[in-house]
Amino acid sequence: MMLADARLPVGGHVHSAGLEPAFAAGMPSARVRDYLLGRAATVSLVEAGTAVAARHAASSVPADELLLLVEAAWAARTPSRALREISRALGRGYSRLANKLWPTHPAIRACVDSSTPLSRPVILGSIAAAAGIDAESLARLVIYDDAQTVAAALLKLDPIDPATPAGWVLEACASVDELIPLVAAVTSPDAIPAAGAPQNEEWAEAHSLTTQRLFRA
């Protein structure tokens, strides 16, 4: 669960999971609950499926080639260049941490030595392989982490009673819990969910062009 803790020094504090761009586009804070539910059913499932597929690939040989296939599948499901860039930046932070904790594990070596930048969910999947995290726990971790990132950003952008977004996070996680076994069964990059969030992509692209912002995305 430390992997989903905002105190982990991997740069997650620079990411609002799209909330700041949404606010900049005019979304009111009263809609954050709906925003969380929407992300849980779209973006979060793609990220969770990618992490699970990466976990499977990282446990195989040759891991490096298979991880690149997972990365390509994730990129195809993430049309926004801005979102791909921030995910890969976060991936570098996780990769540095993993290299400190499991420097000799083949999955971590494949990530560290990769000539292609790898996204956050691909690195997380590799860490899960190294740390012995099962697929269902990994899927739940990714979905929770995304929702909690939004909640943490909300308290900086439009502070409210912290108990309120905490309840929304639990609700968002519960809303897709019945899909966890399906996501956890993903072994092929082709089986990664492909639910899109075009508005989220558009907001992220617009946000990447601004010069005054608290979060990168």
N, C-alpha and C positions, 0 to 999 in steps of 0.2 A: 504493500500500500504506500510505501515511501515514494514509489514512482509517480504516484498521483498527488503528492504533497507539494504545495506551492513553495515550500521552503527549500526544496531540492534545488541545488545551484546549477540549473541547466538553462536558464534564460527564459523560463515560462512567464516571468513577470512582465515581459515586453509584449505579451500576446493577450488580446481580449476575446479571442474566439469570435471575432467579427462584431462584437457589441459596439465598440467605438464607431466603426463605419456605419453601423445601423443607426446609432444616435445622430451622427452627422447628417444622415439622409432624412432625418425627421421622425424616426420611430420613437414613440414615447415610452418612458420606463414602465408604464402600465402594461405594455405588450411583451415585456421580457419573459414572462411565463410562457406565452405562446411561442416566442422565439426559441426558448429552450426545448419545448416539445417538438418544434419543427426541426431543429438541429439533430435531436435524438433520433428522429426517423429518417434522416437523410445523411448529412455530413458525418455524424458520429458512427453510423453503421458502415459507411465506406471506410472510415479510419479503423474501426474495430476489425472489419473483415480483412483489411490490408495487414494489420498487425498479426492476426491469426495466420494468414497465408505466409507472412514473413517468418513467423515462428516455425511453421512446418518446413519452409525452405532452409532455414538456418540449421535445422536438425538433419539436413540431407547433405549429400556430396555430389557435385561441388557446390557449396553454399553460395559462393560469390556470384556465379552465373544465375542461379535460381533467384537470389535476392534482387538482381537487376530486372528479372522478368516481373517480379512483384512490384518493384518500383515503377516500371513502365505501365503496368495495369493501373496502379494508383494515379499516376500522372494523367492517364487517359480519362479518369473519372474526376479529375480536378482541373477543369479548363482554365481557371484563373492563374496567370503567371504569378501574380502577387501572392496568392495563397500557396502556390508551390514553393516560392522562394522562402517565405516565412517558415514553412514546415521543414524545409531542408536546413534552415538556420537553426531551428530548434533541434533537429536531428543531430547537428554537429555538437550541440551541448550534451545531448544524451550519449553520443558516441565517446566524447572525452571522459564522461563519468564511467561508462562501461569499461573503457580501456584501463581505468584505474582499479576497478573492482575485479574484472575477469580478463586480464591482459593476455592470457594464453588460450582462452576458449576459441575454437575455430569460428564460431558464429561472430564473435566480437572482432576477431582478426579480419574476417571478411568485410565487416563494416568499416573498420579503421583503415584498411588498405584499399578500399574501393576507389577506383579512379573517377567514379560518378558520384556526386553528392546524393545521399540517401535521405528520404523524408523521415519525419518523426515516427510515424507508425511502423515503418520498416525497421528502424533502429529499436523501437520498443519490442517488436516481435523477436528480434535477435536477442535482446536482453532477456526476454521471457524464456527463450531456449536455454540461455546460459544459467539463468537463475532457477530453472525448474518450475516456472509458473504454468499452470495448465491453461488450455485454450479458453475455457469459459471464464476463468478468473481474469485472463487478459482482456477478453472482450468487455467485461463489466468495468474493468479498470479504465479502459480507453473512453468508454461512454461517460463514466463518472467524471473523469478528468476534464473532458470537454465542457460538460455542464458546470463543473466547479470553476473552471476558468472564467466562464461568463459571469458567474455569481461574484467571484472575487473582483472582476473588473467593474461590475455594477457598483460595488461599495466605494470605488474610487471615482467613478464618473457621476453618480447620482445617489449618494449615500441614503440608505433606508435601514430599517431594522434588519440586522443580519439574519435573524431567524426566518424572515420572509423568503429571501432567495435560497436559503438552505432547504426549505420545504419544497421550493420549485425544483431544485436539483434532484431531490428524492423522487418527486413526481415524474420528472423527465426520465430518470433511470427506470422507474417502474413501468413507464409507458411502452418500453421496448423489451422488457424482460422476457416476454414469451418468445422473442426472436433470438435470444442469446444462444440456445442450442443449435440453431441453424447457422448462425455466424461462426460459432465455435467449430463447426464441422467443415469449414472452408479449408481446402488443401491446395487448390489450384488458383492461380491468379485470375483465371476466367470466371471463377465463382465468387469473386469479391462483389458485394452489392454495388449497384450503380445508380443509386438514388441521387438525383441532382438537386441543387439549391441555387438556381440562376440569380435570384435577387441577392443572395449572399455574395456570389461571385462578382456581380456588378458593383456592389458597395465596396468590396475589397479593392477592386481595380481603381475606383475613384479615390479611395482613401490613400492608396499608394502614391498618388500624385500630390497630396497635400504636404505642406511643410510644417504645419502646426498640429501636432497630435501627441497624445500621451502614450499610445501603443502603436506598434508597427502594423498590427492588423487586428 
